[in-house]
Amino acid sequence: MSISLKKLFPLDIRADVFKSTEAAVKRAEKNSSSNNLKIAKEMLSLKQASPAIKLNKQVAFEGGKATRTVKYQTLFNRLIIATPKENTLPVLHSGVRPTEDLRQQIEVSFGSDQVKVLSEKPSFSETKNITTPAIWPSRSRPGCYGVFFPKHGDNSSYKIIYESVSNAREAITNYSGMKGIIEDATKKLEEKLNAVSDRLECNSSYNNVCKAEGAAGKQFGRFNNIHSNDTTRVHPELHANLIKVSNEKIAIVSQSPYQHQILAQLKMLVAQKSPVAAVLTSSAEMQNPKNNHTSYFSNEQRTVYGDMATECKLKKSINLDEETGCNIYEMKIFEHDKHVHSVNVYHVLNWPDHGVISKNAIRNLTEQLNQYTDGLPVINCNAGVGRSGVINAVKAMFKLPKNITLETTLSDSRISRNGHMIQTREQLRIVTEIALAQGRPLFNK
């Protein structure tokens, strides 16, 4: 074993590599040679694929605690940043190992007529008759899966091996021949959700609170047409609702609070014992005075709001993907000068309003939020429906069993809050792609 390792790894990095995966990543960051990057990437892949590694276990990482899933994904994100553009690493998905029957997973995701499930690798002559993506279990690499993509447009046909069913599904979902299927599914979901919204418009619980004045005579909501369900609101002065999907509590979703609502926001966080909050309003929106946003979660000095106060500190900055940044704050909340609660706040710095970020960034943020299991997260953006609706939906899909359809997830979210959850077709499309890659059925029977 030592001889082969010496052949594979240069002398100056062997000690670091075998000390820890994190050391290998640091070496690659320091010297982004193709060999250093390859070694670090392969070590991460082996750790994630090993059945002996408990991915949900909390381990020491970057001065704190994190699950191995989050640790490995963070390290991989650092590798992406360290990689020169001409040598970009393939996307690595974290910690999904095949546990279900392959055929059932693929047929549930795409339908038997859209993806062909084979028992073994096809011969060259057999591939000439395959007109859809095909998948088979690898015999030479147990636990891995081969995928064949037929010629499509100007693209040549090719085969590739994936390290998990999840990775294979993701590749099939991204295959250009699937785009029409995804677009059709997105339109169908949009029609079904619009029907849900139309029914909600006739319900007085949904349509009597918009930009109306709250109990203190001050503005309650930010938009005339964005409602807040009376029956699920968690605080009378906040545009914030408890979201349930299939009777499971998922999150509290809200609009970004005004300055005069910060006291109510803090009281809600304490009352709900929320361990984490996701702020999806971008830095640019926060800094625009016309929007009346307040960065109450980042004030380092003690700031007083009525009988409550906050002290905040920046814990660290991370990259959710190569383009999306996120600051993580610890916000301590005091009531009558007594520390009563702490909240970890994830502020996504550059998610545009009405837009999307990458599937990797969405999944990585959701995995970060899923570390906190002792209470419900609070998710907010400007209106509390588009970007917040995306993270709420993906968080629900991470939590709920695979038999809960995407249609149920999104319909129940709208019923819980209002008829705008998931605001644009682009946002709906990316949630649909994540559901397909997860192997989740889209529609109710």
N, C-alpha and C positions, 0 to 999 in steps of 0.2 A: 504493500500500500504506500509506504513512504517513497519508493522509487517513482511510482506513477505520479504522486503529488509533486515531487520535485520537478518532474518533466512538465507538469501542467502549470505550476505556479512559479513565478520568479522568486528568487531568494529573498529580495528585500520586502516582500509582502506576506511571506508564508506565516510568520509569527502573528501578524495582525489578523490575517484571515481566519486562522484556526482559534484565535482567542474569542472572536465574536463576529456575527454578521454585521453588527453596527460598525466594527472596526474596518471591515472590508469596504463598507459604504463610505466611511470617512476617508479611506485611502483613495477611493475612486474620485471623491470630491476634490482631494488635494492634487491628484494627478489623473486626469480623465482619459487615460490611455484606453484603447479598445480592450486590452487584456484585463486591466483593473475593473472596467465596467462589466465585462463578461463574467468575471469571477464573482463580483458582488451580486449581479443579477441571478446567476445560477444558484448561489447560496440562498438567496431569498426564495427562489422557486422551490428548492429542495425543502426548506423549512415549511413553506406553506403546503406542500404536497405530502409531507410526512404524516402518517396516521398517528405517530407517537407524540406529535406536537399538539397540545391543547390550546387552540387558537383563542378561546374566550378567557384564558387565564390572565389575571392581572400580573404584570411584571414591571420592574423598575425601568423607567425610560425617560431620558431628558430631564432628570431631576424630579420626576413625579412617578405616577403609576398610569399604565395604559394596558389594554388587552394586547395580546400578541398580534391579533388582526390589525389593530390600529397601528401598532409599532411597525409591522412589516410594510403596510401601505404607506406610512409616512416615510420610511426609509426608501421605498421605491420611488415616491414622489421626489425625494432629494436626488435620486439617481437620474430621473428625467431631467431635472434642472441642470445637473452636472454633465449631461450628455450633449456633445456637439450636435447641432441640428442635422448634419449629414449622417449622423450615426445614431439616430433616435431608436431607443429600445422599444420593443413591442409592449403593448399594454398588458399589465399583470393584474388579474383580479384576485381578490384576497379570500383565501380560506374556504372555497366551496369544493366539497368532494362528492363524487357521485354516490348516491345511496339508494336511488330508486331505479326501477327498470328503465333502460334507455329508450326503448320504443315508446313507452307510456309518456315519458317526459317530453320527447320530441313531438309526438302527435298532439299532446295537450297544448304545446306551445304554438305549433304551426299548422296542424292538420296533416293527415296522412298523404294528401295529394300535393303538398307543398315541399316536403322534405322526405327523401327516401331513406329508410333505416335498413342497413345491410348487416348481415351476420359476420362479414369479413371484408378485407380490402378488395376492391374490384380490380380485375385485370385491365390492361390497356384497352383491349377490344370491348370489354363490358362498359367502360366509361363512355364510349361513343354513343351508347343508347341511353345514357343518363341525362335528363334534361333539367333536373332540379338539383339543389344541393343534396348530397348524400353523406351519411354519417355511419361509422362502424366502430366497434371496440377494437383497440389495437392489441394484437396477440404478442408482439415483440416488446411492448411497453405496457404492462398491466396498469389499469387505472387511467390510461390515456385513450384518446379518441381521435380517429382520423376523419377528416372532412374533405369531400371532393366538391369543388365548385365548377360547374360546367362553363363552357365558353359563353360569354355574355357581352354583346356589343364588340368593343375593341379589345376586351380582356381575354387572355388565353386561359384555358382550363388548367387547374393545378390541384395538387393535394397538399395537405398540411396536417401536422399532428398537434392536438391541443391537450393541455394537461388536466382538463376537467370538463365535465359536461357543461358547466356554466360558461367556460371560455368558448367552447364549440358553439353553444347557442348564441352567444354574443356575436361571434363571427358570422353565423348564418343570418342573424338579424341585420347586420350591417351590409351583407352582400347586396349588390346593386339590384339583383333580380327580386329582392324582397321589398324594395321600396314601395312598389305599387300596392302590395299586400298591406304594409303598415299604413300607407296613406288611406286606403279603403277602411281599415279598422278604425283609424283616427276619426274619419268622417262619421262612421256609424256610431262611435262612442259620443261624438259631439251631438248628434241628433238625439240620442237617448238622454244625455245630460240636459239638453235644452228642454226636453219634455218634463224632466224633473223640475227645472227652474220655473217653467210655466205654471206648474201646479203650486209651487211655493208662493208665487206672486198672488195667488188667491187666498193665502193663509195670513190672517192678521198678525200672527206671531212673528212673521218675517218682514212685513212691509210697513211697520209703523215707526221704525227708528232708522234714520239715515244720518243726515247732517244736522239733526235736531239738537236743541240745547239739553244738556244734562240736568241733574238735580240741582246743581249749583248755579244754573243759569248760564253755563259756559258751553262752548261747542263740544259735542259728544263724539261725532264721527267726522271723517275727512271728506266724504263724498256723498252726494245726494242720492245716488243709486245703489250704494253698497250697504246692505242691511245687516242687522245683527239679531239672530233668533232670540226672542225674549226668554224662551224656556231653558236655554242652555248657557245663557250669559253668566259669567263667573263673578262679575262685579258690576253693580248698577251704574258706575261712572265710567266704565271701560267698554270699548268696542271689542270684546274678547269672549270667545265661546269655547266650551268643552266639546271636542270632536270625538265621536264614537263611531266605530265601524264594526258592524256585526256584533253590537253590544259590548265591544272592547274599547276601553279608553285609550286614545292614541296621543293626544296632545291638547294644549290650549293654544288657539290661534287668534291673533289679534292684529289690529292696526297699530302702527307706530304711535305711541302716546304723545299728546301735546305736553308742554311744560306744566300746565295746570293739572295734568293727569298723573304726574310722576308719583305723587304720594299714594294715589289709588293703585298704581302699578306695583309699587313696593309692597303695599299691604296685600295685594293679590298674590305676589310671589311668596310672601311669608305664609299666608293662609293656605295656599296650595302646596307648600313645602316643595316648590319646584327646584330641583338641583341644577338645572341648566336652562339657558335661553339661547335662541338663535335669532340674531338680528340680521335680516337680509337686505335692509335698506342700504344702498351703497354709500361710500364715503362722499361721493360727489353730491348725492341727494342730501346727505346730512349737512353738508357745508353750505348748501343753497338756502339763504335766509327766507326765501319765498315759501319754502316747504314747511317751515315751523317745526323742524325736527330737533331733538335734543339728545346729545350723547351722554345721558345720565349714567351709563354703565362704564365710562372710561375716566371719570374725574378722580385724579389721584388724591387730592386733598378732600377732607371730610366736607360733604355738601349736605346742607340741612333742607328737608322738605317737611314742614309742619313738625309733628312729633317724631319724625323718622329722619335718618341720615344715612349716607353711604360713604364708603371708602373703597376705591377701586385701584387695582394694579394690573398692568399688562404682564401676563404670565409668559406668553410666547407668541410668535407669529409663525404660521404654517402655510404651506401651499396645498390646496385641495387638488390642483392639477398644475400644469405648466403655466396656466394663464390666470388662475383664480386664487387670490390671497385671502387669508383669514387671520384676524387677531383674536386671541383668547384672553379674556379678562377674568379676574376674580373680583366679584363685587360683594363686599361685606355690608350687611344691612343692620342698622342700629335702631332701636326703639327706646326712647327716653334714655339715651346714652348706653343702653345695654345691647351687646351683640346678640341678635336673635336668629340670623340666617345668613348663609353665603350662597351665591349663585355663580356658576361658571357661564360666562357670556361669550358666545362665538359670533363675532361680527364679520360677515362675508363682505369684503371690501369693494368688489366690482361686479356684482350681479346686476345687470341693467333691468330697469323697470319694464314689465311686459315681455321680458326676454328669457333666455335660458343660459345655463352654463353647461359644461360637458357632463355626460353620464358619469364619468369617473369622479368628477368633483361633487356631484349630487350624492353618489353612493358614499364617498369618503366623508362628507359632512354628516350624512345619516349615521354612519358607523361611529363617528365621534359622539354624536348625541346618544347613541344606544349604549355607550359606556355607563350612563347614569340611569340606574334602574330603581332608585328609591323615591321616585316621584315623577310627575308628568312634566315634559319640557314645555316651555312657552316659546312659540314661534311667531315672529311678526315681521312685516315689511310695511310699505307705505299704506296700501289698502288692506293688507292681510288676507288676500285671496289668490294672487297669482303665484309669486315665488313661494309664499308660505303654503299655498295649496299643493305645490309640487313636493316640497319636503314632507309635508303631512302625509301625502299619498304614499311616497316611497317609504316613509317610516312605518306606515300601516302595513305595507307589503313585506317589510323586513320582520314584522312582528306576527302577522296572522298566518294561519296555515294556507297551503297552496290551493285549497278548494274554494277560498274566498276570491271571487272574480274581481278584476279591475273595475268592472261596471258597478259592483256593489260597493267597492272602496270609495269611488268617486261620488256615487249617488248618496251614500250615507254621510259623506263629508259635507255635501251641499245641504242635506237635510239638517245636519247639526249646526251649521253656521249661516249660510246663505247660498243663493243660486249662482254665485260667481266663482266658487272654488275651482281652481285651474282656469285661468283667465283667457288664454290665447290658444290657438290651434298648435302653435309651436311647442308650448308647454305641455299640451295634451299628447302630442306626438312623442316627446321624449319620455314621458311617463309610460306610454304604451310600449316603447322599445325596451324600457327597463323591465316591465312586466313580462314581455315575451322572453327576454334573456333569462329571466328568473324561472321560466317554465310555468307561469301563472295564466290560467284561462282569462280571456278578456271579457266574455259576455255571459250573462245568466242564461240558463237554458229556457 
